[in-house]
Amino acid sequence: MATRITAPFGPQHPVLPEPLHLNITYEDEKVVSVSPAIGYVHRGIEKAGELNEYPQNVFLVERVCGICSFMHAMTYCQGIEDLMDIEITPRAKYLRVFYSELSRVHSHLLWLGLLADAFGFESLFMRYWAIREKVVDMMEMTGGHRIILSTCAIGGIRRDITAEQIKIVEQTLQEVRQELDRITPVVMNDYTVKKRTVGKGILTKEEAITYGAVGPVLRASGVAQDMRQTGYAAYSEMGFEPIVENDGDSYARAKVRAREAYQSIDLALEALARLPEGEALVKVKGNPQGETIQRVEQPRGELLYYIKANGTKNLERLRIRTPTFAHVPSLLKMLPGNEMADVPVVILSIDPCISCTER
């Protein structure tokens, strides 16, 4: 007779980089059902966004998530610029693409390292993070900070990039690509990696749409949707096409992120090659009025900001929906039917960020 038990997974677990808590019901070794418990790291950021003066919120929203900090700042700035009818310069648009793609590369390399760690491949974990360190060094050189850049501002980019820095970045990104060429094919073709990911945590195309998946999770299920297709910043001038896989399992999600790391290197290099001359920041006067919705593609998927302003220095409402929040229903669909040992890898395959989710 099968034994059925309910056990907590998280918020503290050796594999989890985030305090995610799931109550999982097992029948012998198989997952039967899952229910989430959230709220461990709620910080009141949305309420703080209403108490601060609106220019201060650029620095506040960067702290929703360190890994995606630039995208949070850019999404917020785009919203305020929309409300105030501010047109940023062409140079600022391309610099926003550059910093966005640099953030995406370092996020995906961080995730690939964590995936290796979930398998017990400690040396591979450190190798991916050593490559990522070069990307973080470039962020420090050009922006002054390693993770939370604070280069995005209402009106453009507050810290421009020099011709000398561009040469160093171009050379370093080529080195990053060469190092990825050496190890990524080995990882993606490894027997153990495939054994632990192929056919695990399947989310079909129809299920991905029904459960509201976004980003690499959605694209790994065969849906070619990416917010960069809307053409914000300078993406409309760059011929962007989303990376898509069709199997919808943990392996497909890993392949999407591995391929996107290469694509982001190409986009960052293209943005620098086409970087227009001119100023990177325009002056901003007055206060925002009205309401707007902004959608941007984070490394984890679609980031949505709703901003409502009343003509004063304080916002009336700031609402943020992050990718991991959108992925919780998909995760609850992926886990049932998997073995107990597959749970950490399937959870990791959505690239969870609980500080984003709970704010």
C-alpha positions as CSV (number, residue, x, y, z in Angstrom):
1,M,0.0,0.0,0.0
2,A,1.4,3.4,-1.0
3,T,2.3,5.8,1.8
4,R,1.2,9.4,1.5
5,I,3.0,12.2,3.4
6,T,3.1,16.0,3.3
7,A,6.5,17.6,3.9
8,P,7.8,21.1,3.7
9,F,10.3,22.1,1.0
10,G,12.1,25.3,2.0
11,P,12.2,28.1,2.9
12,Q,15.7,26.8,3.9
13,H,17.1,24.2,1.6
14,P,20.7,23.4,0.3
15,V,19.6,23.8,-3.3
16,L,17.5,26.9,-3.0
17,P,19.1,30.3,-3.4
18,E,15.8,31.8,-2.4
19,P,13.4,31.3,0.6
20,L,10.7,29.6,-1.3
21,H,8.3,27.4,0.8
22,L,6.2,24.7,-0.7
23,N,4.1,22.1,1.1
24,I,4.5,19.0,-1.1
25,T,2.4,15.8,-0.8
26,Y,4.3,12.7,-1.8
27,E,3.0,9.2,-2.5
28,D,6.0,7.0,-1.8
29,E,8.6,8.9,-4.0
30,K,6.2,10.7,-6.3
31,V,4.8,14.2,-6.0
32,V,1.0,14.2,-5.8
33,S,0.2,17.8,-5.1
34,V,1.9,21.1,-4.1
35,S,0.7,24.2,-2.3
36,P,2.9,27.4,-1.9
37,A,3.4,29.5,1.3
38,I,4.8,32.9,0.6
39,G,5.5,36.1,2.6
40,Y,8.9,35.5,4.2
41,V,10.7,38.5,2.7
42,H,7.9,41.0,2.2
43,R,9.5,44.5,2.5
44,G,6.7,47.0,1.6
45,I,8.4,48.4,-1.5
46,E,5.2,49.3,-3.3
47,K,4.0,51.3,-0.3
48,A,7.4,53.0,0.0
49,G,7.1,54.0,-3.6
50,E,4.0,56.1,-2.7
51,L,5.8,57.7,0.3
52,N,9.0,58.7,-1.6
53,E,9.2,61.6,-4.0
54,Y,9.1,60.0,-7.5
55,P,12.8,60.6,-8.4
56,Q,13.9,58.7,-5.3
57,N,12.0,55.6,-6.5
58,V,14.5,54.9,-9.2
59,F,16.9,53.7,-6.4
60,L,14.1,52.0,-4.5
61,V,12.9,49.8,-7.3
62,E,16.4,48.7,-8.1
63,R,16.3,46.9,-4.8
64,V,13.3,44.8,-5.7
65,C,15.9,42.4,-7.2
66,G,19.6,42.9,-7.3
67,I,20.1,40.6,-10.3
68,C,17.5,42.5,-12.4
69,S,18.1,45.9,-10.8
70,F,18.8,47.8,-14.1
71,M,15.6,46.5,-15.7
72,H,13.5,47.5,-12.7
73,A,15.0,51.0,-12.9
74,M,14.5,51.2,-16.6
75,T,10.9,50.1,-16.5
76,Y,10.1,52.6,-13.8
77,C,11.9,55.4,-15.7
78,Q,10.0,54.5,-18.9
79,G,6.8,54.9,-17.0
80,I,7.6,58.3,-15.6
81,E,8.9,59.4,-19.0
82,D,5.7,58.3,-20.6
83,L,3.6,60.3,-18.1
84,M,5.8,63.4,-18.5
85,D,6.1,63.1,-22.3
86,I,9.9,62.9,-22.1
87,E,11.8,61.7,-25.2
88,I,15.2,60.3,-24.3
89,T,18.2,60.6,-26.6
90,P,19.1,57.9,-29.1
91,R,22.4,57.4,-27.2
92,A,20.5,56.7,-24.0
93,K,18.2,54.2,-25.8
94,Y,21.2,52.1,-27.0
95,L,22.9,52.4,-23.6
96,R,19.8,51.0,-22.0
97,V,19.9,48.0,-24.3
98,F,23.6,47.6,-23.5
99,Y,23.1,47.5,-19.7
100,S,20.0,45.4,-20.1
101,E,21.8,42.7,-22.1
102,L,24.9,42.8,-19.8
103,S,22.5,42.2,-16.9
104,R,20.9,39.3,-18.8
105,V,24.3,37.6,-19.5
106,H,25.3,37.8,-15.8
107,S,21.9,36.6,-14.7
108,H,21.9,33.5,-17.0
109,L,25.5,32.7,-16.1
110,L,24.6,32.9,-12.4
111,W,21.6,30.5,-13.1
112,L,23.8,28.0,-15.1
113,G,26.1,27.9,-12.2
114,L,23.3,27.2,-9.7
115,L,22.0,24.5,-12.1
116,A,25.4,22.8,-11.9
117,D,25.4,23.2,-8.2
118,A,22.0,21.5,-8.0
119,F,23.6,18.4,-9.7
120,G,26.5,18.5,-7.4
121,F,29.0,19.8,-10.0
122,E,30.8,22.2,-7.7
123,S,33.8,22.9,-10.0
124,L,31.4,23.6,-12.9
125,F,29.4,25.9,-10.6
126,M,32.6,27.9,-9.8
127,R,33.6,27.9,-13.5
128,Y,30.4,29.6,-14.6
129,W,30.6,32.1,-11.8
130,A,34.2,32.8,-12.7
131,I,33.1,33.7,-16.2
132,R,30.2,35.7,-14.8
133,E,32.8,37.7,-12.8
134,K,34.2,39.2,-16.0
135,V,30.7,40.5,-16.8
136,V,30.3,41.9,-13.3
137,D,33.7,43.6,-13.6
138,M,32.5,45.3,-16.9
139,M,29.4,46.5,-15.0
140,E,31.7,48.0,-12.3
141,M,34.0,49.6,-14.8
142,T,31.2,51.3,-16.8
143,G,28.6,51.9,-14.2
144,G,30.6,52.2,-10.9
145,H,28.8,49.3,-9.2
146,R,29.0,45.5,-9.6
147,I,25.3,44.5,-9.3
148,I,23.0,47.4,-8.5
149,L,24.2,49.8,-11.2
150,S,22.2,52.9,-10.6
151,T,23.0,54.1,-14.1
152,C,19.4,54.5,-15.3
153,A,17.7,57.8,-14.6
154,I,14.5,59.6,-15.5
155,G,15.5,61.2,-18.8
156,G,18.1,58.6,-19.9
157,I,21.4,57.3,-18.5
158,R,23.2,59.2,-15.7
159,R,26.6,57.7,-16.4
160,D,27.9,57.7,-20.0
161,I,30.4,55.2,-21.4
162,T,33.7,56.2,-23.0
163,A,35.4,55.0,-26.2
164,E,38.2,53.4,-24.2
165,Q,35.7,51.5,-22.1
166,I,33.8,50.3,-25.2
167,K,37.1,48.7,-26.5
168,I,37.6,46.9,-23.2
169,V,34.0,45.7,-23.1
170,E,34.1,44.4,-26.7
171,Q,37.3,42.4,-26.0
172,T,36.0,41.1,-22.7
173,L,32.6,40.0,-24.2
174,Q,34.5,38.1,-26.9
175,E,36.5,36.3,-24.1
176,V,33.3,35.4,-22.3
177,R,31.9,34.0,-25.5
178,Q,35.0,31.8,-26.1
179,E,34.9,30.5,-22.5
180,L,31.2,29.6,-22.9
181,D,32.0,27.8,-26.2
182,R,34.4,25.6,-24.2
183,I,32.1,24.5,-21.4
184,T,28.4,25.0,-22.4
185,P,28.3,22.3,-25.1
186,V,29.9,19.9,-22.7
187,V,27.3,20.6,-20.0
188,M,24.3,20.5,-22.4
189,N,25.4,17.2,-23.8
190,D,26.3,15.6,-20.5
191,Y,24.5,12.3,-19.7
192,T,23.8,13.2,-16.1
193,V,22.5,16.7,-17.0
194,K,20.1,15.2,-19.5
195,K,19.1,12.4,-17.1
196,R,18.1,14.9,-14.5
197,T,16.3,17.4,-16.8
198,V,14.9,15.8,-20.0
199,G,11.2,15.0,-19.5
200,K,11.2,16.6,-16.0
201,G,8.8,19.3,-15.1
202,I,7.0,19.3,-18.5
203,L,4.8,22.4,-19.3
204,T,3.1,22.1,-22.6
205,K,2.5,25.1,-24.9
206,E,-1.2,25.1,-24.0
207,E,-0.4,24.9,-20.3
208,A,2.2,27.6,-20.5
209,I,-0.4,30.0,-22.0
210,T,-3.2,28.9,-19.7
211,Y,-1.1,29.3,-16.5
212,G,0.4,32.6,-17.6
213,A,4.1,31.7,-17.9
214,V,6.6,34.3,-19.2
215,G,10.2,34.6,-20.3
216,P,12.4,31.5,-20.8
217,V,9.7,29.2,-19.2
218,L,7.2,30.3,-21.8
219,R,9.7,30.2,-24.7
220,A,10.9,26.8,-23.7
221,S,7.3,25.6,-24.2
222,G,7.3,26.8,-27.8
223,V,5.8,30.3,-27.5
224,A,7.8,33.0,-29.3
225,Q,6.9,35.8,-26.9
226,D,9.4,38.3,-25.6
227,M,8.7,41.9,-24.4
228,R,11.8,43.1,-26.4
229,Q,9.7,42.5,-29.5
230,T,7.6,45.6,-28.5
231,G,10.6,47.7,-29.4
232,Y,11.2,49.6,-26.2
233,A,14.6,51.4,-25.8
234,A,16.4,50.7,-29.1
235,Y,15.2,47.1,-29.7
236,S,13.0,48.2,-32.6
237,E,16.2,49.0,-34.5
238,M,18.0,45.8,-33.8
239,G,16.1,43.0,-35.6
240,F,15.5,41.0,-32.4
241,E,14.0,37.5,-32.5
242,P,13.2,35.5,-29.4
243,I,15.0,32.2,-28.6
244,V,12.5,29.3,-28.6
245,E,12.6,25.6,-27.7
246,N,9.6,23.2,-27.9
247,D,9.9,20.4,-25.4
248,G,8.7,22.4,-22.4
249,D,10.9,20.4,-19.8
250,S,13.7,21.5,-17.5
251,Y,16.2,20.7,-20.2
252,A,14.5,23.0,-22.7
253,R,14.4,25.8,-20.2
254,A,18.2,25.4,-19.6
255,K,18.8,25.4,-23.4
256,V,16.8,28.7,-23.8
257,R,18.9,30.4,-21.1
258,A,22.2,29.0,-22.5
259,R,21.3,30.3,-26.0
260,E,20.1,33.6,-24.7
261,A,23.5,34.2,-23.0
262,Y,25.0,34.1,-26.5
263,Q,22.3,36.3,-27.9
264,S,22.7,38.9,-25.2
265,I,26.4,39.1,-25.9
266,D,25.6,39.8,-29.6
267,L,23.0,42.4,-28.7
268,A,25.3,44.2,-26.2
269,L,28.0,44.3,-28.9
270,E,25.6,45.5,-31.5
271,A,24.3,48.3,-29.2
272,L,27.9,49.5,-28.7
273,A,28.7,49.2,-32.4
274,R,25.7,51.4,-33.2
275,L,26.0,53.7,-30.3
276,P,25.0,57.3,-31.5
277,E,27.0,60.4,-30.5
278,G,25.4,62.9,-28.3
279,E,24.1,63.4,-24.7
280,A,22.9,60.5,-22.6
281,L,20.6,62.4,-20.3
282,V,18.0,65.1,-20.7
283,K,16.8,67.5,-18.0
284,V,13.5,66.7,-16.3
285,K,11.2,69.4,-14.9
286,G,7.8,69.1,-13.3
287,N,5.7,66.2,-11.9
288,P,4.1,63.2,-13.6
289,Q,0.3,63.2,-14.2
290,G,-1.9,60.2,-15.2
291,E,-1.4,56.5,-15.3
292,T,0.6,54.1,-17.4
293,I,1.6,50.4,-17.8
294,Q,5.2,49.5,-18.8
295,R,6.3,46.0,-19.8
296,V,10.0,45.0,-20.1
297,E,11.8,41.7,-20.5
298,Q,13.8,40.7,-17.5
299,P,16.2,37.7,-17.6
300,R,13.4,35.7,-15.9
301,G,10.6,37.0,-18.1
302,E,8.0,39.9,-18.4
303,L,8.2,42.6,-15.8
304,L,5.1,44.8,-15.5
305,Y,4.9,48.2,-13.8
306,Y,1.6,50.1,-13.2
307,I,2.2,53.8,-12.2
308,K,-0.5,56.2,-11.2
309,A,0.5,59.9,-10.6
310,N,-1.6,62.9,-9.6
311,G,0.7,65.8,-10.5
312,T,2.6,66.0,-7.2
313,K,6.0,64.7,-6.3
314,N,4.5,61.6,-4.7
315,L,2.9,58.8,-6.7
316,E,-0.7,57.8,-6.0
317,R,0.0,54.1,-6.8
318,L,3.0,51.9,-7.7
319,R,2.3,48.3,-8.6
320,I,4.9,45.7,-9.7
321,R,4.3,42.3,-11.2
322,T,7.5,40.2,-11.4
323,P,8.2,37.0,-13.5
324,T,8.5,34.6,-10.6
325,F,5.0,35.6,-9.3
326,A,3.7,34.7,-12.7
327,H,5.5,31.4,-12.6
328,V,4.1,30.1,-9.3
329,P,1.0,28.6,-11.0
330,S,3.2,27.0,-13.7
331,L,5.4,25.5,-11.0
332,L,2.4,23.9,-9.2
333,K,1.5,22.3,-12.6
334,M,5.1,21.1,-13.3
335,L,5.8,19.3,-10.0
336,P,3.1,16.6,-9.7
337,G,4.2,13.3,-11.2
338,N,7.9,13.9,-10.7
339,E,10.1,11.9,-8.3
340,M,11.2,13.5,-5.0
341,A,14.8,13.8,-6.2
342,D,13.6,15.9,-9.2
343,V,11.9,18.6,-7.2
344,P,14.9,20.9,-6.6
345,V,15.9,20.9,-10.3
346,V,12.4,21.5,-11.5
347,I,12.0,24.4,-9.0
348,L,15.3,25.8,-10.1
349,S,14.3,25.5,-13.8
350,I,11.9,28.5,-13.4
351,D,14.8,30.6,-12.0
352,P,12.9,31.6,-8.9
353,C,13.4,35.0,-7.2
354,I,11.4,35.3,-4.0
355,S,12.5,38.8,-3.1
356,C,11.0,39.9,-6.5
357,T,7.8,37.9,-5.9
358,E,7.1,39.3,-2.4
359,R,8.8,42.8,-2.5
